[in-house]
């Protein structure tokens, strides 16, 4: 908890860096375990271990999917969201990631950036098409490893 200058206690909102006195219970940093779990220290430790293992399993699955076709990064961030229900450090990582993704999306929507990316993409496609045409005209449809 963070104490603002007025002397009242408030929670830091997970979606931003602002401090408000009246916020929803689900938006504060910290454990979101049920109250009966938080009251018992051993039960809360088991709860946290279970959340950690569940998040670790999901993140492990996402890491396995990274080189394969599939939503590897999406699954990894899902595991981080599982950890974010219990661990403040994961909530802060997710908050930082959300800010960065929002800033990148805003920058990508800029018309100048879109025109630049379109120009770079067009030049790259034209260059690859030119190389493919040159190869076919020079060597025909013979594969590179069969040229010898």
N, CA, C and O atoms as a GROMACS GRO file, in nm:
protein
  592
    1UNK      N    1   0.084  -0.118   0.000
    1UNK     CA    2   0.000   0.000   0.000
    1UNK      C    3   0.088   0.124   0.000
    1UNK      O    4   0.201   0.123   0.048
    2UNK      N    5   0.033   0.228  -0.054
    2UNK     CA    6   0.105   0.354  -0.064
    2UNK      C    7   0.023   0.460   0.008
    2UNK      O    8  -0.098   0.471  -0.013
    3UNK      N    9   0.087   0.536   0.090
    3UNK     CA   10   0.018   0.642   0.162
    3UNK      C   11   0.036   0.774   0.088
    3UNK      O   12   0.148   0.823   0.079
    4UNK      N   13  -0.072   0.832   0.034
    4UNK     CA   14  -0.059   0.963  -0.030
    4UNK      C   15  -0.036   1.071   0.074
    4UNK      O   16  -0.043   1.045   0.194
    5UNK      N   17  -0.009   1.191   0.028
    5UNK     CA   18   0.029   1.301   0.117
    5UNK      C   19  -0.083   1.340   0.214
    5UNK      O   20  -0.056   1.397   0.319
    6UNK      N   21  -0.209   1.309   0.178
    6UNK     CA   22  -0.319   1.348   0.266
    6UNK      C   23  -0.326   1.264   0.393
    6UNK      O   24  -0.400   1.297   0.485
    7UNK      N   25  -0.249   1.154   0.398
    7UNK     CA   26  -0.246   1.072   0.518
    7UNK      C   27  -0.338   0.951   0.510
    7UNK      O   28  -0.333   0.865   0.598
    8UNK      N   29  -0.422   0.942   0.408
    8UNK     CA   30  -0.508   0.826   0.393
    8UNK      C   31  -0.435   0.718   0.315
    8UNK      O   32  -0.344   0.747   0.238
    9UNK      N   33  -0.476   0.596   0.335
    9UNK     CA   34  -0.414   0.485   0.265
    9UNK      C   35  -0.484   0.462   0.132
    9UNK      O   36  -0.605   0.481   0.120
   10UNK      N   37  -0.407   0.421   0.034
   10UNK     CA   38  -0.463   0.392  -0.099
   10UNK      C   39  -0.384   0.279  -0.162
   10UNK      O   40  -0.271   0.252  -0.121
   11UNK      N   41  -0.442   0.217  -0.259
   11UNK     CA   42  -0.372   0.112  -0.335
   11UNK      C   43  -0.325   0.169  -0.466
   11UNK      O   44  -0.388   0.258  -0.524
   12UNK      N   45  -0.211   0.116  -0.515
   12UNK     CA   46  -0.165   0.157  -0.646
   12UNK      C   47  -0.244   0.077  -0.749
   12UNK      O   48  -0.258  -0.045  -0.736
   13UNK      N   49  -0.296   0.145  -0.849
   13UNK     CA   50  -0.374   0.079  -0.952
   13UNK      C   51  -0.280   0.004  -1.044
   13UNK      O   52  -0.177   0.058  -1.085
   14UNK      N   53  -0.314  -0.120  -1.076
   14UNK     CA   54  -0.226  -0.203  -1.158
   14UNK      C   55  -0.219  -0.155  -1.302
   14UNK      O   56  -0.120  -0.182  -1.370
   15UNK      N   57  -0.321  -0.085  -1.352
   15UNK     CA   58  -0.321  -0.043  -1.490
   15UNK      C   59  -0.243   0.086  -1.512
   15UNK      O   60  -0.214   0.120  -1.627
   16UNK      N   61  -0.208   0.158  -1.408
   16UNK     CA   62  -0.135   0.283  -1.426
   16UNK      C   63  -0.046   0.305  -1.305
   16UNK      O   64  -0.041   0.222  -1.214
   17UNK      N   65   0.024   0.416  -1.304
   17UNK     CA   66   0.110   0.450  -1.192
   17UNK      C   67   0.043   0.550  -1.097
   17UNK      O   68   0.108   0.602  -1.007
   18UNK      N   69  -0.084   0.576  -1.117
   18UNK     CA   70  -0.154   0.672  -1.035
   18UNK      C   71  -0.199   0.608  -0.904
   18UNK      O   72  -0.217   0.487  -0.895
   19UNK      N   73  -0.218   0.694  -0.804
   19UNK     CA   74  -0.266   0.647  -0.674
   19UNK      C   75  -0.403   0.708  -0.653
   19UNK      O   76  -0.419   0.830  -0.659
   20UNK      N   77  -0.503   0.624  -0.627
   20UNK     CA   78  -0.639   0.670  -0.599
   20UNK      C   79  -0.686   0.611  -0.468
   20UNK      O   80  -0.644   0.502  -0.429
   21UNK      N   81  -0.773   0.682  -0.400
   21UNK     CA   82  -0.824   0.633  -0.275
   21UNK      C   83  -0.933   0.528  -0.293
   21UNK      O   84  -0.936   0.430  -0.219
   22UNK      N   85  -1.021   0.546  -0.391
   22UNK     CA   86  -1.131   0.453  -0.411
   22UNK      C   87  -1.109   0.379  -0.543
   22UNK      O   88  -1.129   0.435  -0.651
   23UNK      N   89  -1.067   0.255  -0.533
   23UNK     CA   90  -1.045   0.174  -0.652
   23UNK      C   91  -1.112   0.041  -0.634
   23UNK      O   92  -1.142   0.000  -0.521
   24UNK      N   93  -1.136  -0.028  -0.743
   24UNK     CA   94  -1.194  -0.161  -0.735
   24UNK      C   95  -1.096  -0.256  -0.668
   24UNK      O   96  -0.975  -0.238  -0.678
   25UNK      N   97  -1.150  -0.356  -0.599
   25UNK     CA   98  -1.064  -0.450  -0.527
   25UNK      C   99  -0.972  -0.525  -0.622
   25UNK      O  100  -0.859  -0.558  -0.584
   26UNK      N  101  -1.016  -0.554  -0.745
   26UNK     CA  102  -0.937  -0.630  -0.840
   26UNK      C  103  -0.826  -0.549  -0.905
   26UNK      O  104  -0.742  -0.608  -0.973
   27UNK      N  105  -0.820  -0.417  -0.888
   27UNK     CA  106  -0.720  -0.336  -0.956
   27UNK      C  107  -0.597  -0.307  -0.871
   27UNK      O  108  -0.503  -0.244  -0.920
   28UNK      N  109  -0.593  -0.349  -0.746
   28UNK     CA  110  -0.478  -0.321  -0.661
   28UNK      C  111  -0.368  -0.424  -0.683
   28UNK      O  112  -0.393  -0.536  -0.728
   29UNK      N  113  -0.247  -0.383  -0.651
   29UNK     CA  114  -0.135  -0.475  -0.661
   29UNK      C  115  -0.137  -0.570  -0.543
   29UNK      O  116  -0.177  -0.533  -0.433
   30UNK      N  117  -0.094  -0.692  -0.565
   30UNK     CA  118  -0.085  -0.790  -0.458
   30UNK      C  119  -0.171  -0.911  -0.486
   30UNK      O  120  -0.222  -0.929  -0.596
   31UNK      N  121  -0.184  -0.993  -0.386
   31UNK     CA  122  -0.253  -1.120  -0.397
   31UNK      C  123  -0.403  -1.102  -0.422
   31UNK      O  124  -0.466  -1.015  -0.363
   32UNK      N  125  -0.457  -1.184  -0.510
   32UNK     CA  126  -0.601  -1.183  -0.534
   32UNK      C  127  -0.662  -1.315  -0.488
   32UNK      O  128  -0.768  -1.356  -0.535
   33UNK      N  129  -0.594  -1.378  -0.395
   33UNK     CA  130  -0.646  -1.503  -0.339
   33UNK      C  131  -0.771  -1.473  -0.257
   33UNK      O  132  -0.787  -1.362  -0.206
   34UNK      N  133  -0.860  -1.571  -0.246
   34UNK     CA  134  -0.980  -1.550  -0.162
   34UNK      C  135  -0.940  -1.517  -0.018
   34UNK      O  136  -0.832  -1.552   0.028
   35UNK      N  137  -1.030  -1.451   0.051
   35UNK     CA  138  -1.001  -1.404   0.187
   35UNK      C  139  -0.968  -1.520   0.282
   35UNK      O  140  -0.879  -1.507   0.366
   36UNK      N  141  -1.040  -1.632   0.269
   36UNK     CA  142  -1.013  -1.744   0.361
   36UNK      C  143  -0.874  -1.802   0.337
   36UNK      O  144  -0.814  -1.856   0.430
   37UNK      N  145  -0.822  -1.792   0.214
   37UNK     CA  146  -0.686  -1.839   0.185
   37UNK      C  147  -0.584  -1.743   0.245
   37UNK      O  148  -0.483  -1.786   0.301
   38UNK      N  149  -0.610  -1.614   0.232
   38UNK     CA  150  -0.515  -1.515   0.284
   38UNK      C  151  -0.509  -1.515   0.436
   38UNK      O  152  -0.406  -1.477   0.493
   39UNK      N  153  -0.615  -1.557   0.502
   39UNK     CA  154  -0.615  -1.559   0.649
   39UNK      C  155  -0.524  -1.667   0.705
   39UNK      O  156  -0.471  -1.652   0.815
   40UNK      N  157  -0.504  -1.775   0.633
   40UNK     CA  158  -0.422  -1.885   0.681
   40UNK      C  159  -0.286  -1.882   0.611
   40UNK      O  160  -0.278  -1.899   0.489
   41UNK      N  161  -0.180  -1.860   0.688
   41UNK     CA  162  -0.045  -1.848   0.631
   41UNK      C  163  -0.001  -1.975   0.557
   41UNK      O  164   0.051  -1.964   0.446
   42UNK      N  165  -0.020  -2.096   0.614
   42UNK     CA  166   0.020  -2.217   0.540
   42UNK      C  167  -0.063  -2.238   0.413
   42UNK      O  168  -0.010  -2.277   0.309
   43UNK      N  169  -0.192  -2.213   0.422
   43UNK     CA  170  -0.279  -2.230   0.305
   43UNK      C  171  -0.241  -2.129   0.196
   43UNK      O  172  -0.243  -2.162   0.077
   44UNK      N  173  -0.207  -2.007   0.237
   44UNK     CA  174  -0.167  -1.906   0.140
   44UNK      C  175  -0.035  -1.944   0.073
   44UNK      O  176  -0.016  -1.918  -0.046
   45UNK      N  177   0.057  -2.004   0.148
   45UNK     CA  178   0.184  -2.048   0.089
   45UNK      C  179   0.160  -2.158  -0.014
   45UNK      O  180   0.221  -2.159  -0.120
   46UNK      N  181   0.070  -2.251   0.019
   46UNK     CA  182   0.036  -2.358  -0.076
   46UNK      C  183  -0.032  -2.297  -0.199
   46UNK      O  184  -0.005  -2.338  -0.312
   47UNK      N  185  -0.121  -2.201  -0.177
   47UNK     CA  186  -0.190  -2.132  -0.287
   47UNK      C  187  -0.088  -2.066  -0.379
   47UNK      O  188  -0.096  -2.081  -0.501
   48UNK      N  189   0.007  -1.994  -0.321
   48UNK     CA  190   0.109  -1.925  -0.402
   48UNK      C  191   0.194  -2.024  -0.480
   48UNK      O  192   0.229  -2.000  -0.595
   49UNK      N  193   0.229  -2.137  -0.416
   49UNK     CA  194   0.307  -2.240  -0.485
   49UNK      C  195   0.228  -2.298  -0.602
   49UNK      O  196   0.284  -2.322  -0.709
   50UNK      N  197   0.099  -2.320  -0.581
   50UNK     CA  198   0.014  -2.372  -0.688
   50UNK      C  199   0.004  -2.274  -0.804
   50UNK      O  200   0.011  -2.314  -0.920
   51UNK      N  201  -0.013  -2.146  -0.774
   51UNK     CA  202  -0.019  -2.043  -0.878
   51UNK      C  203   0.114  -2.037  -0.952
   51UNK      O  204   0.116  -2.025  -1.074
   52UNK      N  205   0.225  -2.045  -0.877
   52UNK     CA  206   0.356  -2.041  -0.941
   52UNK      C  207   0.374  -2.159  -1.036
   52UNK      O  208   0.420  -2.141  -1.149
   53UNK      N  209   0.338  -2.278  -0.992
   53UNK     CA  210   0.355  -2.397  -1.076
   53UNK      C  211   0.262  -2.394  -1.198
   53UNK      O  212   0.302  -2.434  -1.307
   54UNK      N  213   0.140  -2.346  -1.180
   54UNK     CA  214   0.048  -2.336  -1.294
   54UNK      C  215   0.101  -2.236  -1.397
   54UNK      O  216   0.101  -2.264  -1.517
   55UNK      N  217   0.147  -2.120  -1.350
   55UNK     CA  218   0.204  -2.020  -1.442
   55UNK      C  219   0.329  -2.073  -1.510
   55UNK      O  220   0.351  -2.049  -1.628
   56UNK      N  221   0.412  -2.145  -1.434
   56UNK     CA  222   0.535  -2.202  -1.491
   56UNK      C  223   0.503  -2.304  -1.599
   56UNK      O  224   0.571  -2.309  -1.702
   57UNK      N  225   0.401  -2.386  -1.578
   57UNK     CA  226   0.361  -2.486  -1.678
   57UNK      C  227   0.312  -2.418  -1.806
   57UNK      O  228   0.346  -2.460  -1.916
   58UNK      N  229   0.232  -2.313  -1.791
   58UNK     CA  230   0.181  -2.242  -1.909
   58UNK      C  231   0.295  -2.173  -1.983
   58UNK      O  232   0.301  -2.177  -2.106
   59UNK      N  233   0.385  -2.108  -1.910
   59UNK     CA  234   0.499  -2.042  -1.973
   59UNK      C  235   0.589  -2.145  -2.041
   59UNK      O  236   0.640  -2.121  -2.150
   60UNK      N  237   0.610  -2.259  -1.977
   60UNK     CA  238   0.689  -2.366  -2.038
   60UNK      C  239   0.628  -2.411  -2.170
   60UNK      O  240   0.700  -2.433  -2.267
   61UNK      N  241   0.496  -2.426  -2.173
   61UNK     CA  242   0.428  -2.462  -2.298
   61UNK      C  243   0.447  -2.355  -2.404
   61UNK      O  244   0.465  -2.387  -2.521
   62UNK      N  245   0.442  -2.228  -2.363
   62UNK     CA  246   0.464  -2.119  -2.458
   62UNK      C  247   0.604  -2.118  -2.513
   62UNK      O  248   0.625  -2.091  -2.632
   63UNK      N  249   0.702  -2.147  -2.428
   63UNK     CA  250   0.842  -2.152  -2.474
   63UNK      C  251   0.861  -2.266  -2.573
   63UNK      O  252   0.934  -2.251  -2.671
   64UNK      N  253   0.796  -2.379  -2.548
   64UNK     CA  254   0.804  -2.491  -2.642
   64UNK      C  255   0.743  -2.452  -2.777
   64UNK      O  256   0.792  -2.495  -2.881
   65UNK      N  257   0.638  -2.372  -2.775
   65UNK     CA  258   0.571  -2.333  -2.899
   65UNK      C  259   0.641  -2.219  -2.974
   65UNK      O  260   0.605  -2.190  -3.088
   66UNK      N  261   0.740  -2.155  -2.913
   66UNK     CA  262   0.806  -2.043  -2.982
   66UNK      C  263   0.862  -2.082  -3.118
   66UNK      O  264   0.834  -2.011  -3.215
   67UNK      N  265   0.940  -2.191  -3.132
   67UNK     CA  266   0.994  -2.222  -3.265
   67UNK      C  267   0.892  -2.290  -3.356
   67UNK      O  268   0.915  -2.303  -3.476
   68UNK      N  269   0.780  -2.334  -3.301
   68UNK     CA  270   0.676  -2.401  -3.378
   68UNK      C  271   0.570  -2.301  -3.421
   68UNK      O  272   0.558  -2.194  -3.362
   69UNK      N  273   0.495  -2.336  -3.525
   69UNK     CA  274   0.385  -2.245  -3.560
   69UNK      C  275   0.278  -2.250  -3.452
   69UNK      O  276   0.221  -2.356  -3.424
   70UNK      N  277   0.251  -2.139  -3.394
   70UNK     CA  278   0.153  -2.135  -3.287
   70UNK      C  279   0.170  -2.007  -3.207
   70UNK      O  280   0.266  -1.932  -3.228
   71UNK      N  281   0.079  -1.982  -3.117
   71UNK     CA  282   0.080  -1.857  -3.040
   71UNK      C  283   0.171  -1.864  -2.918
   71UNK      O  284   0.124  -1.849  -2.806
   72UNK      N  285   0.301  -1.886  -2.938
   72UNK     CA  286   0.394  -1.901  -2.827
   72UNK      C  287   0.397  -1.781  -2.734
   72UNK      O  288   0.385  -1.796  -2.612
   73UNK      N  289   0.413  -1.661  -2.790
   73UNK     CA  290   0.422  -1.541  -2.705
   73UNK      C  291   0.290  -1.515  -2.633
   73UNK      O  292   0.289  -1.472  -2.518
   74UNK      N  293   0.180  -1.541  -2.700
   74UNK     CA  294   0.050  -1.521  -2.637
   74UNK      C  295   0.034  -1.613  -2.516
   74UNK      O  296  -0.019  -1.572  -2.413
   75UNK      N  297   0.079  -1.736  -2.529
   75UNK     CA  298   0.071  -1.831  -2.418
   75UNK      C  299   0.166  -1.790  -2.305
   75UNK      O  300   0.131  -1.804  -2.188
   76UNK      N  301   0.284  -1.740  -2.340
   76UNK     CA  302   0.377  -1.693  -2.237
   76UNK      C  303   0.315  -1.578  -2.157
   76UNK      O  304   0.325  -1.575  -2.035
   77UNK      N  305   0.252  -1.483  -2.227
   77UNK     CA  306   0.188  -1.373  -2.155
   77UNK      C  307   0.067  -1.420  -2.076
   77UNK      O  308   0.031  -1.360  -1.975
   78UNK      N  309   0.003  -1.528  -2.121
   78UNK     CA  310  -0.104  -1.588  -2.041
   78UNK      C  311  -0.050  -1.644  -1.910
   78UNK      O  312  -0.113  -1.630  -1.805
   79UNK      N  313   0.067  -1.708  -1.916
   79UNK     CA  314   0.131  -1.756  -1.794
   79UNK      C  315   0.170  -1.642  -1.701
   79UNK      O  316   0.157  -1.653  -1.579
   80UNK      N  317   0.217  -1.533  -1.760
   80UNK     CA  318   0.249  -1.415  -1.678
   80UNK      C  319   0.123  -1.359  -1.613
   80UNK      O  320   0.127  -1.311  -1.499
   81UNK      N  321   0.010  -1.365  -1.684
   81UNK     CA  322  -0.116  -1.318  -1.626
   81UNK      C  323  -0.158  -1.408  -1.510
   81UNK      O  324  -0.213  -1.360  -1.411
   82UNK      N  325  -0.132  -1.538  -1.521
   82UNK     CA  326  -0.161  -1.628  -1.409
   82UNK      C  327  -0.075  -1.589  -1.289
   82UNK      O  328  -0.125  -1.579  -1.177
   83UNK      N  329   0.055  -1.566  -1.313
   83UNK     CA  330   0.141  -1.521  -1.204
   83UNK      C  331   0.096  -1.385  -1.151
   83UNK      O  332   0.110  -1.357  -1.032
   84UNK      N  333   0.043  -1.301  -1.239
   84UNK     CA  334  -0.001  -1.168  -1.198
   84UNK      C  335  -0.117  -1.168  -1.102
   84UNK      O  336  -0.144  -1.067  -1.037
   85UNK      N  337  -0.188  -1.281  -1.090
   85UNK     CA  338  -0.296  -1.287  -0.992
   85UNK      C  339  -0.244  -1.298  -0.850
   85UNK      O  340  -0.318  -1.279  -0.754
   86UNK      N  341  -0.115  -1.330  -0.836
   86UNK     CA  342  -0.060  -1.352  -0.702
   86UNK      C  343   0.067  -1.274  -0.672
   86UNK      O  344   0.091  -1.240  -0.556
   87UNK      N  345   0.148  -1.244  -0.772
   87UNK     CA  346   0.279  -1.186  -0.747
   87UNK      C  347   0.286  -1.042  -0.800
   87UNK      O  348   0.252  -1.016  -0.915
   88UNK      N  349   0.330  -0.950  -0.715
   88UNK     CA  350   0.338  -0.809  -0.751
   88UNK      C  351   0.437  -0.788  -0.865
   88UNK      O  352   0.410  -0.708  -0.954
   89UNK      N  353   0.550  -0.858  -0.864
   89UNK     CA  354   0.650  -0.839  -0.969
   89UNK      C  355   0.592  -0.875  -1.105
   89UNK      O  356   0.624  -0.809  -1.204
   90UNK      N  357   0.507  -0.976  -1.113
   90UNK     CA  358   0.445  -1.013  -1.240
   90UNK      C  359   0.343  -0.908  -1.282
   90UNK      O  360   0.329  -0.879  -1.401
   91UNK      N  361   0.271  -0.851  -1.186
   91UNK     CA  362   0.176  -0.745  -1.217
   91UNK      C  363   0.249  -0.624  -1.273
   91UNK      O  364   0.200  -0.560  -1.366
   92UNK      N  365   0.364  -0.592  -1.217
   92UNK     CA  366   0.442  -0.479  -1.268
   92UNK      C  367   0.497  -0.505  -1.407
   92UNK      O  368   0.500  -0.415  -1.491
   93UNK      N  369   0.542  -0.629  -1.432
   93UNK     CA  370   0.591  -0.665  -1.566
   93UNK      C  371   0.478  -0.654  -1.668
   93UNK      O  372   0.498  -0.600  -1.777
   94UNK      N  373   0.359  -0.703  -1.634
   94UNK     CA  374   0.245  -0.695  -1.724
   94UNK      C  375   0.203  -0.551  -1.748
   94UNK      O  376   0.165  -0.514  -1.859
   95UNK      N  377   0.208  -0.469  -1.644
   95UNK     CA  378   0.174  -0.328  -1.659
   95UNK      C  379   0.272  -0.258  -1.752
   95UNK      O  380   0.231  -0.180  -1.838
   96UNK      N  381   0.402  -0.285  -1.735
   96UNK     CA  382   0.506  -0.228  -1.822
   96UNK      C  383   0.486  -0.274  -1.966
   96UNK      O  384   0.497  -0.195  -2.060
   97UNK      N  385   0.457  -0.403  -1.984
   97UNK     CA  386   0.435  -0.458  -2.118
   97UNK      C  387   0.314  -0.393  -2.183
   97UNK      O  388   0.319  -0.359  -2.302
   98UNK      N  389   0.208  -0.376  -2.108
   98UNK     CA  390   0.087  -0.314  -2.163
   98UNK      C  391   0.116  -0.171  -2.208
   98UNK      O  392   0.068  -0.128  -2.313
   99UNK      N  393   0.195  -0.097  -2.130
   99UNK     CA  394   0.231   0.040  -2.170
   99UNK      C  395   0.313   0.040  -2.298
   99UNK      O  396   0.289   0.122  -2.387
  100UNK      N  397   0.410  -0.052  -2.308
  100UNK     CA  398   0.496  -0.058  -2.427
  100UNK      C  399   0.417  -0.098  -2.552
  100UNK      O  400   0.438  -0.042  -2.659
  101UNK      N  401   0.327  -0.196  -2.538
  101UNK     CA  402   0.247  -0.239  -2.652
  101UNK      C  403   0.153  -0.127  -2.696
  101UNK      O  404   0.135  -0.106  -2.816
  102UNK      N  405   0.094  -0.056  -2.602
  102UNK     CA  406   0.008   0.056  -2.636
  102UNK      C  407   0.085   0.165  -2.708
  102UNK      O  408   0.037   0.221  -2.807
  103UNK      N  409   0.206   0.195  -2.660
  103UNK     CA  410   0.288   0.297  -2.726
  103UNK      C  411   0.329   0.252  -2.866
  103UNK      O  412   0.331   0.334  -2.958
  104UNK      N  413   0.362   0.124  -2.884
  104UNK     CA  414   0.400   0.074  -3.016
  104UNK      C  415   0.281   0.078  -3.111
  104UNK      O  416   0.296   0.112  -3.229
  105UNK      N  417   0.162   0.043  -3.061
  105UNK     CA  418   0.043   0.048  -3.146
  105UNK      C  419   0.011   0.191  -3.187
  105UNK      O  420  -0.028   0.217  -3.300
  106UNK      N  421   0.028   0.284  -3.094
  106UNK     CA  422   0.005   0.424  -3.125
  106UNK      C  423   0.106   0.475  -3.228
  106UNK      O  424   0.070   0.550  -3.319
  107UNK      N  425   0.231   0.433  -3.214
  107UNK     CA  426   0.334   0.475  -3.310
  107UNK      C  427   0.309   0.413  -3.447
  107UNK      O  428   0.332   0.478  -3.549
  108UNK      N  429   0.264   0.288  -3.450
  108UNK     CA  430   0.237   0.222  -3.578
  108UNK      C  431   0.119   0.284  -3.650
  108UNK      O  432   0.110   0.275  -3.773
  109UNK      N  433   0.027   0.345  -3.576
  109UNK     CA  434  -0.089   0.408  -3.638
  109UNK      C  435  -0.057   0.544  -3.697
  109UNK      O  436  -0.140   0.601  -3.768
  110UNK      N  437   0.060   0.597  -3.669
  110UNK     CA  438   0.101   0.726  -3.723
  110UNK      C  439   0.112   0.716  -3.875
  110UNK      O  440   0.179   0.626  -3.926
  111UNK      N  441   0.046   0.805  -3.950
  111UNK     CA  442   0.049   0.796  -4.097
  111UNK      C  443   0.189   0.800  -4.157
  111UNK      O  444   0.215   0.733  -4.257
  112UNK      N  445   0.278   0.877  -4.099
  112UNK     CA  446   0.415   0.883  -4.153
  112UNK      C  447   0.485   0.748  -4.137
  112UNK      O  448   0.554   0.703  -4.228
  113UNK      N  449   0.467   0.685  -4.022
  113UNK     CA  450   0.528   0.554  -3.998
  113UNK      C  451   0.467   0.450  -4.091
  113UNK      O  452   0.538   0.366  -4.145
  114UNK      N  453   0.337   0.456  -4.111
  114UNK     CA  454   0.270   0.361  -4.201
  114UNK      C  455   0.321   0.377  -4.344
  114UNK      O  456   0.345   0.278  -4.413
  115UNK      N  457   0.337   0.503  -4.389
  115UNK     CA  458   0.389   0.526  -4.525
  115UNK      C  459   0.531   0.473  -4.537
  115UNK      O  460   0.566   0.411  -4.638
  116UNK      N  461   0.613   0.498  -4.436
  116UNK     CA  462   0.752   0.450  -4.438
  116UNK      C  463   0.756   0.298  -4.443
  116UNK      O  464   0.831   0.240  -4.522
  117UNK      N  465   0.676   0.232  -4.359
  117UNK     CA  466   0.674   0.086  -4.357
  117UNK      C  467   0.622   0.030  -4.489
  117UNK      O  468   0.672  -0.073  -4.537
  118UNK      N  469   0.523   0.095  -4.548
  118UNK     CA  470   0.472   0.051  -4.678
  118UNK      C  471   0.578   0.065  -4.786
  118UNK      O  472   0.593  -0.024  -4.870
  119UNK      N  473   0.653   0.175  -4.784
  119UNK     CA  474   0.760   0.196  -4.880
  119UNK      C  475   0.870   0.091  -4.863
  119UNK      O  476   0.916   0.035  -4.962
  120UNK      N  477   0.912   0.065  -4.741
  120UNK     CA  478   1.016  -0.036  -4.715
  120UNK      C  479   0.968  -0.174  -4.760
  120UNK      O  480   1.044  -0.248  -4.822
  121UNK      N  481   0.844  -0.208  -4.730
  121UNK     CA  482   0.789  -0.336  -4.771
  121UNK      C  483   0.781  -0.350  -4.922
  121UNK      O  484   0.812  -0.455  -4.977
  122UNK      N  485   0.740  -0.243  -4.990
  122UNK     CA  486   0.732  -0.245  -5.136
  122UNK      C  487   0.869  -0.263  -5.199
  122UNK      O  488   0.884  -0.341  -5.293
  123UNK      N  489   0.968  -0.192  -5.148
  123UNK     CA  490   1.104  -0.204  -5.201
  123UNK      C  491   1.157  -0.346  -5.177
  123UNK      O  492   1.220  -0.404  -5.265
  124UNK      N  493   1.132  -0.402  -5.059
  124UNK     CA  494   1.180  -0.538  -5.029
  124UNK      C  495   1.115  -0.641  -5.121
  124UNK      O  496   1.184  -0.731  -5.170
  125UNK      N  497   0.985  -0.629  -5.144
  125UNK     CA  498   0.916  -0.723  -5.232
  125UNK      C  499   0.967  -0.708  -5.376
  125UNK      O  500   0.990  -0.808  -5.444
  126UNK      N  501   0.984  -0.583  -5.422
  126UNK     CA  502   1.035  -0.561  -5.557
  126UNK      C  503   1.176  -0.617  -5.572
  126UNK      O  504   1.208  -0.676  -5.676
  127UNK      N  505   1.260  -0.600  -5.472
  127UNK     CA  506   1.396  -0.654  -5.475
  127UNK      C  507   1.395  -0.806  -5.482
  127UNK      O  508   1.468  -0.865  -5.562
  128UNK      N  509   1.314  -0.870  -5.400
  128UNK     CA  510   1.304  -1.016  -5.402
  128UNK      C  511   1.248  -1.067  -5.535
  128UNK      O  512   1.294  -1.168  -5.588
  129UNK      N  513   1.148  -0.997  -5.588
  129UNK     CA  514   1.093  -1.036  -5.718
  129UNK      C  515   1.198  -1.020  -5.827
  129UNK      O  516   1.208  -1.106  -5.915
  130UNK      N  517   1.275  -0.912  -5.823
  130UNK     CA  518   1.382  -0.892  -5.921
  130UNK      C  519   1.487  -1.001  -5.913
  130UNK      O  520   1.533  -1.050  -6.016
  131UNK      N  521   1.527  -1.039  -5.791
  131UNK     CA  522   1.624  -1.148  -5.774
  131UNK      C  523   1.568  -1.280  -5.826
  131UNK      O  524   1.641  -1.358  -5.888
  132UNK      N  525   1.440  -1.306  -5.802
  132UNK     CA  526   1.380  -1.430  -5.850
  132UNK      C  527   1.376  -1.431  -6.003
  132UNK      O  528   1.406  -1.534  -6.065
  133UNK      N  529   1.339  -1.320  -6.064
  133UNK     CA  530   1.336  -1.312  -6.211
  133UNK      C  531   1.476  -1.330  -6.268
  133UNK      O  532   1.494  -1.403  -6.366
  134UNK      N  533   1.576  -1.264  -6.210
  134UNK     CA  534   1.715  -1.279  -6.256
  134UNK      C  535   1.759  -1.425  -6.248
  134UNK      O  536   1.821  -1.476  -6.341
  135UNK      N  537   1.728  -1.492  -6.138
  135UNK     CA  538   1.769  -1.631  -6.121
  135UNK      C  539   1.704  -1.721  -6.226
  135UNK      O  540   1.771  -1.805  -6.287
  136UNK      N  541   1.573  -1.703  -6.247
  136UNK     CA  542   1.503  -1.786  -6.345
  136UNK      C  543   1.556  -1.761  -6.485
  136UNK      O  544   1.572  -1.856  -6.562
  137UNK      N  545   1.584  -1.635  -6.520
  137UNK     CA  546   1.638  -1.605  -6.653
  137UNK      C  547   1.780  -1.658  -6.669
  137UNK      O  548   1.818  -1.698  -6.779
  138UNK      N  549   1.859  -1.660  -6.562
  138UNK     CA  550   1.998  -1.706  -6.570
  138UNK      C  551   2.009  -1.857  -6.567
  138UNK      O  552   2.085  -1.914  -6.645
  139UNK      N  553   1.936  -1.922  -6.480
  139UNK     CA  554   1.955  -2.065  -6.457
  139UNK      C  555   1.831  -2.149  -6.488
  139UNK      O  556   1.837  -2.272  -6.479
  140UNK      N  557   1.723  -2.088  -6.523
  140UNK     CA  558   1.600  -2.162  -6.546
  140UNK      C  559   1.540  -2.203  -6.412
  140UNK      O  560   1.564  -2.138  -6.310
  141UNK      N  561   1.463  -2.309  -6.415
  141UNK     CA  562   1.398  -2.353  -6.292
  141UNK      C  563   1.479  -2.459  -6.219
  141UNK      O  564   1.423  -2.539  -6.143
  142UNK      N  565   1.610  -2.461  -6.241
  142UNK     CA  566   1.700  -2.554  -6.172
  142UNK      C  567   1.723  -2.504  -6.030
  142UNK      O  568   1.748  -2.386  -6.008
  143UNK      N  569   1.715  -2.593  -5.935
  143UNK     CA  570   1.734  -2.556  -5.796
  143UNK      C  571   1.882  -2.525  -5.771
  143UNK      O  572   1.968  -2.584  -5.836
  144UNK      N  573   1.915  -2.434  -5.678
  144UNK     CA  574   2.053  -2.392  -5.656
  144UNK      C  575   2.147  -2.507  -5.622
  144UNK      O  576   2.262  -2.506  -5.664
  145UNK      N  577   2.101  -2.607  -5.548
  145UNK     CA  578   2.189  -2.717  -5.510
  145UNK      C  579   2.207  -2.820  -5.621
  145UNK      O  580   2.283  -2.916  -5.607
  146UNK      N  581   2.135  -2.799  -5.734
  146UNK     CA  582   2.151  -2.890  -5.850
  146UNK      C  583   2.228  -2.824  -5.963
  146UNK      O  584   2.233  -2.879  -6.073
  147UNK      N  585   2.288  -2.708  -5.941
  147UNK     CA  586   2.358  -2.634  -6.046
  147UNK      C  587   2.493  -2.697  -6.081
  147UNK      O  588   2.539  -2.678  -6.193
  148UNK      N  589   2.556  -2.767  -5.994
  148UNK     CA  590   2.692  -2.818  -6.012
  148UNK      C  591   2.703  -2.918  -6.119
  148UNK      O  592   2.812  -2.969  -6.144
   0.00000   0.00000   0.00000
